[in-house]
Amino acid sequence: MRLLLYNIRYGAGIGMHFHLPVPYSGYLKNTNGNLQNIVDFIKSVNPDIIGLIEVDSGSFRSEKSNQAENIARELNHCPIYQSKYSAASIVQKVPLLNKQGNAILTNQEIKSQKFHYFREGIKRLVIELELEQISVFLAHLSIKFRHRQYQLQDLHAMIEPLKKPVIVAGDFNVFWGDRELQLFLSATGLKNANTNGEPSHPSRSPRRQLDYIFHSPQIQITDFQIPEVKLSDHAPLICDFEIEAHKN
């Protein structure tokens, strides 16, 4: 089975065009042209599960269309999308920002889905998707160190009761390095699929490991790669895995 994790930056792209006429003005531009390039890349690697961070659900930037649904339609996947801000957040009242979220797309049978929200931070969403053999969690952690630590505690509490093997993927924003994650990994028993610590950000010249795919010991990683794709400020992660048969 193949998992793709990709922070697509709302399809806004990178480079000089993104920062003209003023820095970061690309967030305010139409993104459908670059989004099609992202769709073409995703098609080329043929994933079974896709974790998308920073997806536009229908602002003027995406011409009022949901990017997750558009991508899923072209791949014949089922999209599970939600705003990354809780319903009580003041951000939900701000145009453009209230259309920003994350999504999981899959061609596998979905048993159940849940949307959790961290207790701390601005972007709080965690998507939980239960499939036949595994549960998948997708998260985008805070840029503030203290909030990230609280969020990791919440994430541990979500995972701990589960019986099925789990995959936890997302943009963890660990700007202080992977030492931030040591207690979380020790408490959950999860392993990092990126055993060589390959960086994924920024995509033009990666030097930071911000994007992660963690997995239960029962999941065997058969291949892991970070392609040199420069359609977003993050490079995508591709992880092939098998699930060990349950032993009585």
KALINCOR-V999016 format. One record per helix or strand of 3 or more residues. SS is the DSSP state (hx for helix, st for strand). FROM is the first residue (numbers start at 1). LEN is the number of residues. If there is no record, write none. Layout:
ss:from:len
SS:FROM:LEN
SS:FROM:LEN
//
This chain:
ss:from:len
st:2:6
hx:9:3
hx:16:4
hx:25:4
hx:32:14
st:49:8
hx:60:3
hx:67:9
st:78:6
hx:90:4
hx:97:3
st:100:7
st:110:8
st:125:7
st:134:7
hx:145:16
st:165:7
hx:178:11
st:211:5
st:219:7
st:237:7
//
